[in-house]
């Protein structure tokens, strides 16, 4: 019998899902409540408000997700572990046959929580790391004592031998600690990645962008950290076709907010379809229409831009910052120009 790796299987499934317009994965924000107050975060409240979905509402949505043929559900927040019913939710998702991914800051990961993750067969735990030292970490999280809790949570995950990927959002505060963070993570035999993108709040608030690195610093970091660079979403799970909205949102993936709104992505909060009054299947049809009916405005320059192959700007970045998906954001264009120049220097055969 022929066997293939789980990654190859998932890649093939994602490709098939994109071609047939069937959803393969969903990102489910269980709560906006969080025990940290990270300065760069796009979370709109950091608090669990009364109108977040109940346990029964979440389970009903998960059943619809499974019935629609979705394979992977990524639970995130906020911090999903602040929900007292997190165990019930994960067990229900498991019973529905869903592959479980969890995004967490690890500060609340206890031995009993790692036991829960084993029980539900979590296939990937994505942990955020904000610094290698207490001072830098807590400048990012704005919560005293959070570094100690994070280190203990990471040790608990390592002891439990769970599949963990530790990702570092790199900002103006912590960028000097990338190498120490990598060394810390790899000393625990975990995979380390980093990400240079910082985005506006989903409400349109651009305050988080003040912690975004300048393009020249980003390029320098990429050159220094090339072996550990995280695959950009456009090349990984969000890869899709060459439609105006190029990512997998509305092609094979979607997102759900803590309030039951079904959107293209956590970073692309449209069309806000209300799952409390409709179904996941109806919402998916609307998301597909949203993608298919999206067209560029007169500001759209991407097709003729010479640095487009190196540009990491997505339609959601433009929409969050300007309200127009077609806008060219100067930050991303400068970043792409510098990367284009860098690649030309590395490969003198490449035409300029």
C-alpha positions as CSV (number, residue, x, y, z in Angstrom):
1,X,0.0,0.0,0.0
2,X,1.3,3.4,-1.0
3,X,1.8,5.8,1.9
4,X,2.4,9.6,1.9
5,X,3.3,12.0,4.6
6,X,0.6,13.9,6.5
7,X,2.0,17.2,5.0
8,X,1.7,15.9,1.4
9,X,-1.8,14.6,2.1
10,X,-2.9,18.0,3.5
11,X,-1.2,19.8,0.6
12,X,-3.1,17.6,-1.9
13,X,-6.3,18.1,0.0
14,X,-5.9,21.9,0.0
15,X,-5.3,22.0,-3.7
16,X,-8.4,19.9,-4.4
17,X,-10.4,22.0,-2.0
18,X,-9.4,25.2,-3.8
19,X,-10.2,23.7,-7.2
20,X,-13.7,22.5,-6.1
21,X,-14.4,25.6,-3.9
22,X,-15.0,23.3,-0.9
23,X,-13.7,24.6,2.4
24,X,-10.8,22.6,3.9
25,X,-10.0,24.7,7.0
26,X,-11.5,27.2,9.3
27,X,-10.0,29.6,11.9
28,X,-12.4,29.8,14.8
29,X,-11.8,32.7,17.3
30,X,-13.4,31.3,20.4
31,X,-13.0,34.5,22.4
32,X,-11.5,38.0,22.4
33,X,-10.7,37.5,26.0
34,X,-7.0,37.4,26.8
35,X,-4.8,37.4,29.9
36,X,-2.2,39.5,28.0
37,X,-2.4,43.0,26.5
38,X,0.2,42.7,23.7
39,X,0.9,46.1,22.2
40,X,1.0,44.9,18.6
41,X,-2.1,42.8,18.7
42,X,-5.1,43.3,16.3
43,X,-7.5,42.0,19.0
44,X,-10.3,44.6,19.2
45,X,-11.1,44.3,22.9
46,X,-8.9,41.8,24.8
47,X,-12.1,41.2,26.9
48,X,-14.7,38.4,26.7
49,X,-18.0,40.3,26.2
50,X,-21.4,38.9,27.1
51,X,-22.5,38.4,23.5
52,X,-19.7,35.9,22.6
53,X,-20.9,32.5,21.5
54,X,-22.1,30.0,24.1
55,X,-20.8,26.5,24.4
56,X,-23.9,25.1,22.7
57,X,-23.7,27.6,19.9
58,X,-20.1,26.8,19.2
59,X,-20.8,23.1,19.2
60,X,-23.7,23.6,16.8
61,X,-21.4,25.5,14.4
62,X,-18.7,22.8,14.7
63,X,-21.2,20.2,13.6
64,X,-22.1,22.3,10.6
65,X,-18.5,22.8,9.8
66,X,-17.8,19.0,9.9
67,X,-21.0,18.3,7.8
68,X,-19.7,20.7,5.2
69,X,-16.5,18.6,4.8
70,X,-14.0,20.8,6.6
71,X,-11.0,18.8,7.8
72,X,-9.0,21.3,10.0
73,X,-10.2,23.7,12.6
74,X,-7.8,26.2,14.2
75,X,-8.9,27.5,17.5
76,X,-7.6,30.9,18.5
77,X,-8.6,34.0,20.3
78,X,-7.7,36.1,22.2
79,X,-6.4,33.3,24.3
80,X,-8.7,30.3,23.8
81,X,-7.7,28.7,27.1
82,X,-9.4,31.5,29.1
83,X,-12.7,29.9,28.2
84,X,-13.8,27.6,31.0
85,X,-15.5,25.4,28.5
86,X,-12.4,24.9,26.3
87,X,-12.3,21.2,27.2
88,X,-15.9,20.6,26.2
89,X,-15.3,22.4,22.9
90,X,-12.1,20.5,22.0
91,X,-13.7,17.1,22.8
92,X,-16.7,17.9,20.7
93,X,-14.6,19.0,17.8
94,X,-12.7,15.7,18.1
95,X,-16.0,13.7,18.1
96,X,-16.9,15.4,14.9
97,X,-13.8,14.1,13.2
98,X,-12.1,17.5,12.9
99,X,-8.3,17.9,13.1
100,X,-7.5,20.3,15.9
101,X,-4.9,23.1,15.8
102,X,-4.6,25.5,18.7
103,X,-3.0,28.9,18.8
104,X,-2.0,30.0,22.3
105,X,0.4,32.2,24.2
106,X,1.3,29.2,26.4
107,X,1.0,31.2,29.7
108,X,-1.9,29.0,30.8
109,X,-0.5,25.7,29.6
110,X,-0.5,23.4,32.7
111,X,0.2,19.6,32.8
112,X,-3.5,19.0,32.9
113,X,-4.0,21.1,29.8
114,X,-1.4,19.2,27.9
115,X,-3.2,16.0,28.9
116,X,-6.4,17.5,27.4
117,X,-4.5,18.2,24.1
118,X,-3.3,14.6,24.0
119,X,-6.8,13.4,24.7
120,X,-8.3,15.3,21.7
121,X,-5.4,14.4,19.5
122,X,-4.3,18.0,18.7
123,X,-2.2,17.8,15.6
124,X,-0.5,21.2,16.0
125,X,0.0,23.7,18.7
126,X,1.1,27.2,17.6
127,X,2.7,29.1,20.4
128,X,3.6,32.8,20.2
129,X,6.9,34.0,21.7
130,X,7.4,37.7,22.3
131,X,10.9,37.9,23.7
132,X,13.8,35.9,25.2
133,X,14.2,38.0,28.3
134,X,11.7,39.0,30.9
135,X,12.1,42.7,30.2
136,X,11.5,42.5,26.5
137,X,8.7,39.9,26.7
138,X,6.7,41.9,29.2
139,X,7.2,45.2,27.3
140,X,5.4,43.3,24.5
141,X,2.6,41.8,26.7
142,X,2.2,44.6,29.2
143,X,1.6,42.1,31.9
144,X,4.0,41.6,34.8
145,X,4.8,37.9,35.5
146,X,3.7,36.8,32.1
147,X,7.3,35.8,31.0
148,X,7.6,33.3,33.9
149,X,4.2,31.8,33.0
150,X,5.2,31.5,29.4
151,X,8.5,29.8,30.1
152,X,6.7,27.3,32.4
153,X,4.0,26.7,29.8
154,X,6.6,26.0,27.1
155,X,8.4,23.6,29.4
156,X,5.1,21.8,30.0
157,X,4.5,21.4,26.2
158,X,8.1,20.1,25.7
159,X,7.6,17.6,28.5
160,X,4.4,16.4,26.9
161,X,6.0,15.8,23.5
162,X,3.2,17.6,21.7
163,X,3.6,18.9,18.0
164,X,4.6,22.5,18.7
165,X,5.6,25.4,16.4
166,X,6.8,28.5,18.2
167,X,6.3,31.7,16.2
168,X,7.7,35.1,16.9
169,X,6.0,38.3,15.8
170,X,8.9,40.6,15.3
171,X,8.5,44.3,16.2
172,X,10.4,47.4,17.1
173,X,10.5,46.2,20.7
174,X,11.8,42.6,20.3
175,X,13.7,42.5,17.0
176,X,17.1,42.3,18.7
177,X,16.1,39.0,20.4
178,X,15.3,36.9,17.4
179,X,18.4,34.8,17.7
180,X,18.0,34.3,21.5
181,X,14.3,33.3,20.9
182,X,15.4,30.8,18.3
183,X,18.0,29.3,20.6
184,X,15.5,29.1,23.4
185,X,12.9,27.3,21.3
186,X,15.4,24.9,19.6
187,X,16.9,24.0,22.9
188,X,13.5,22.4,23.7
189,X,13.5,20.6,20.3
190,X,10.7,22.7,19.0
191,X,10.4,24.3,15.6
192,X,11.0,28.1,15.5
193,X,9.5,30.6,13.0
194,X,9.3,34.3,12.8
195,X,6.9,36.7,11.1
196,X,7.6,40.4,10.2
197,X,4.0,41.4,9.4
198,X,2.2,43.6,11.9
199,X,-1.4,44.6,10.9
200,X,-4.0,47.1,11.9
201,X,-6.7,46.1,14.4
202,X,-9.7,44.5,12.8
203,X,-11.6,47.7,13.8
204,X,-9.3,49.7,11.5
205,X,-7.3,51.1,14.4
206,X,-3.7,51.5,13.1
207,X,-2.1,51.8,16.5
208,X,-0.4,48.4,16.2
209,X,1.5,49.7,13.2
210,X,3.7,51.9,15.3
211,X,5.5,48.7,16.3
212,X,6.1,47.6,12.7
213,X,9.7,47.5,11.6
214,X,10.9,49.7,8.7
215,X,11.4,47.9,5.4
216,X,15.2,48.1,5.5
217,X,15.3,46.4,8.9
218,X,12.9,43.7,7.7
219,X,15.1,42.9,4.7
220,X,18.2,42.8,6.9
221,X,16.5,40.3,9.3
222,X,15.3,38.1,6.4
223,X,18.9,38.0,5.1
224,X,20.2,37.0,8.5
225,X,17.5,34.5,9.3
226,X,16.8,33.0,5.9
227,X,16.8,29.3,7.2
228,X,14.2,30.1,9.9
229,X,12.0,32.4,7.8
230,X,8.3,31.6,8.0
231,X,6.7,30.8,4.7
232,X,4.5,33.8,3.8
233,X,0.9,33.0,3.9
234,X,0.6,33.6,0.1
235,X,3.0,30.7,-0.4
236,X,1.6,28.4,2.3
237,X,-1.9,27.7,3.5
238,X,-3.4,30.8,1.9
239,X,-2.1,30.1,-1.6
240,X,-4.9,30.0,-4.2
241,X,-5.3,31.3,-7.7
242,X,-4.8,34.6,-9.5
243,X,-8.2,36.2,-8.9
244,X,-8.3,39.7,-7.5
245,X,-8.4,38.3,-3.9
246,X,-5.5,36.0,-4.3
247,X,-5.5,34.1,-1.0
248,X,-7.4,31.0,-0.1
249,X,-10.1,33.0,1.8
250,X,-13.4,32.2,0.2
251,X,-11.7,29.5,-1.9
252,X,-10.9,26.8,0.6
253,X,-10.8,28.6,4.0
254,X,-12.8,30.9,6.2
255,X,-13.0,32.3,9.7
256,X,-15.5,32.7,12.5
257,X,-15.4,35.5,15.2
258,X,-16.4,35.0,18.9
259,X,-19.7,36.7,18.0
260,X,-20.6,34.1,15.4
261,X,-19.7,36.2,12.3
262,X,-18.4,34.2,9.4
263,X,-15.7,36.1,7.4
264,X,-13.0,35.6,4.8
265,X,-10.3,35.6,7.4
266,X,-9.5,36.8,10.9
267,X,-7.5,39.6,9.2
268,X,-10.2,40.2,6.5
269,X,-13.4,40.7,8.6
270,X,-16.0,40.7,5.8
271,X,-18.8,40.0,5.0
272,X,-19.7,39.4,8.7
273,X,-22.4,36.8,7.9
274,X,-24.3,36.1,11.1
275,X,-24.3,32.4,12.0
276,X,-26.8,32.9,14.7
277,X,-29.5,33.6,12.1
278,X,-28.1,31.5,9.2
279,X,-26.1,28.4,8.4
280,X,-22.4,27.7,7.7
281,X,-23.4,26.4,4.2
282,X,-25.3,29.6,3.4
283,X,-22.3,31.6,4.8
284,X,-19.9,29.7,2.6
285,X,-21.9,30.5,-0.5
286,X,-21.9,34.2,0.5
287,X,-18.1,34.2,1.0
288,X,-17.6,32.7,-2.4
289,X,-19.8,35.4,-3.9
290,X,-17.9,38.0,-2.0
291,X,-14.6,36.8,-3.5
292,X,-16.0,36.3,-7.0
293,X,-17.7,39.7,-7.1
294,X,-14.7,41.7,-5.8
295,X,-13.1,43.8,-8.5
296,X,-10.2,46.3,-8.4
297,X,-10.8,50.0,-8.4
298,X,-8.9,52.6,-10.4
299,X,-6.1,52.5,-7.8
300,X,-5.1,49.0,-8.7
301,X,-1.5,48.9,-9.9
302,X,-0.4,45.4,-9.0
303,X,-0.5,43.8,-12.5
304,X,2.0,46.3,-13.9
305,X,4.2,46.7,-10.8
306,X,7.7,45.4,-11.4
307,X,8.2,44.4,-7.8
308,X,5.0,42.4,-7.5
309,X,6.8,39.1,-7.3
310,X,8.3,40.2,-4.0
311,X,5.4,42.1,-2.5
312,X,3.7,40.7,0.6
313,X,0.8,43.1,0.6
314,X,-2.6,41.4,0.6
315,X,-6.0,42.7,-0.2
316,X,-6.8,42.6,3.5
317,X,-3.9,44.9,4.3
318,X,-5.1,47.5,1.9
319,X,-8.7,47.1,3.1
320,X,-7.8,47.5,6.8
321,X,-5.6,50.5,6.3
322,X,-7.6,52.4,3.6
323,X,-11.0,50.8,3.1
324,X,-10.0,50.0,-0.6
325,X,-8.7,46.6,-1.4
326,X,-6.9,48.0,-4.5
327,X,-4.7,50.5,-2.7
328,X,-0.9,50.2,-2.9
329,X,0.5,50.7,0.5
330,X,3.9,52.5,0.5
331,X,5.3,50.4,3.3
332,X,4.9,47.2,1.3
333,X,6.1,48.7,-2.0
334,X,9.3,49.9,-0.4
335,X,9.8,46.5,1.3
336,X,9.3,44.8,-2.1
337,X,11.7,47.1,-3.8
338,X,14.4,46.4,-1.3
339,X,13.8,42.7,-1.5
340,X,13.9,42.9,-5.3
341,X,17.2,44.6,-5.1
342,X,18.5,42.0,-2.7
343,X,17.5,39.1,-4.8
344,X,19.2,40.8,-7.8
345,X,22.4,41.1,-5.9
346,X,22.3,37.4,-4.8
347,X,21.6,36.3,-8.4
348,X,23.4,38.4,-11.0
349,X,21.7,36.5,-13.8
350,X,18.4,37.9,-12.7
351,X,17.4,40.7,-15.1
352,X,16.8,44.2,-13.7
